Amino acid sequence: MSRQPRSFLGAIRRVGYVNKSVTQVELEYGVYSGVKLKSIGEGMVPMFEEHEARLSRGIGLDEWGTMPLFEKALLIAHRRVKIAMENLQTEAEIRQAENKAKRRGK
């Protein structure tokens, strides 16, 4: 039986031509996809992620277009942190449920 691929969440920083992990949290559970979406260029956020950040805040296209880049970056970073926290919370709940089931089975 093959081992499941490892799943990581974290922030990365571009150093030359290499993406270096700044924070890295390994998750026991994960979701995998066969599609890899990349940003258009160095330092750019993928369009789908920018769109999701905008929609999650209920910001219209016109307002988003006039918003300062730093403010957009903060909203996107906040979304990434929120997703990481939700994933960690979900993993903790799964572990708690597994532990409860083991105690009942004794």
C-alpha positions in Angstrom: 0.0 0.0 0.0 1.5 3.4 -1.0 1.9 6.1 1.6 -0.4 9.2 1.2 1.5 12.3 0.0 2.3 14.8 2.7 0.2 17.9 3.0 1.6 21.3 4.1 0.1 24.7 4.7 2.3 27.7 5.0 3.6 31.1 3.8 6.3 31.1 1.2 8.8 33.8 0.2 10.6 34.0 -3.1 14.4 34.0 -2.8 16.0 34.3 -6.2 14.4 31.5 -8.2 13.4 29.4 -5.2 10.3 29.5 -3.1 11.3 29.1 0.6 8.9 28.1 3.3 8.6 30.8 6.0 6.1 28.9 8.1 5.2 25.3 7.5 2.5 23.2 9.3 2.2 19.6 8.3 -1.3 18.3 8.3 -2.2 14.6 8.9 -5.3 14.9 6.6 -5.5 16.8 3.3 -7.2 17.2 0.0 -5.3 16.7 -3.2 -6.0 17.7 -6.8 -4.5 16.9 -10.2 -4.5 20.6 -11.2 -1.8 23.0 -10.2 -2.6 26.7 -10.6 0.4 29.0 -10.7 0.7 32.8 -10.5 1.3 34.6 -13.8 4.7 36.0 -12.6 7.0 36.3 -9.6 5.4 38.0 -6.7 1.9 37.8 -8.2 -1.1 36.2 -6.6 -3.0 33.7 -8.8 -6.1 35.3 -10.3 -8.5 32.7 -8.7 -7.2 33.5 -5.3 -7.5 37.2 -5.7 -11.1 36.7 -7.0 -11.9 34.5 -4.0 -10.5 37.0 -1.5 -12.6 39.8 -3.1 -15.8 37.7 -3.1 -15.4 36.6 0.5 -15.3 40.3 1.5 -18.2 41.2 -0.7 -16.1 43.8 -2.6 -17.3 44.7 -6.1 -14.9 44.8 -9.1 -15.0 48.6 -9.3 -14.0 49.0 -5.7 -11.4 46.3 -5.9 -9.9 48.0 -9.0 -9.3 51.2 -7.1 -8.1 49.6 -3.9 -4.4 50.1 -3.0 -2.2 47.1 -3.6 -1.1 46.8 0.0 -4.7 46.7 1.2 -5.4 43.9 -1.4 -2.3 42.0 -0.2 -3.5 42.2 3.5 -7.0 40.9 2.5 -5.4 38.0 0.6 -2.9 37.2 3.4 -5.8 37.3 6.0 -7.7 34.8 3.8 -4.7 32.5 3.7 -4.3 32.6 7.5 -8.0 32.0 8.0 -8.0 29.0 5.8 -4.9 27.5 7.6 -6.6 28.1 11.0 -9.8 26.4 9.8 -7.8 23.4 8.5 -6.0 23.1 11.8 -9.3 23.3 13.7 -10.8 20.6 11.5 -7.8 18.4 12.1 -8.1 18.9 15.8 -11.8 18.0 15.7 -11.1 14.8 13.7 -8.4 13.8 16.3 -10.8 14.5 19.1 -13.5 12.3 17.5 -11.0 9.5 16.9 -9.9 9.6 20.5 -13.5 9.5 21.7 -14.2 6.6 19.5 -11.1 4.7 20.8 -12.2 5.3 24.5 -15.7 4.0 23.8 -14.3 0.9 22.1 -12.3 -0.1 25.2 
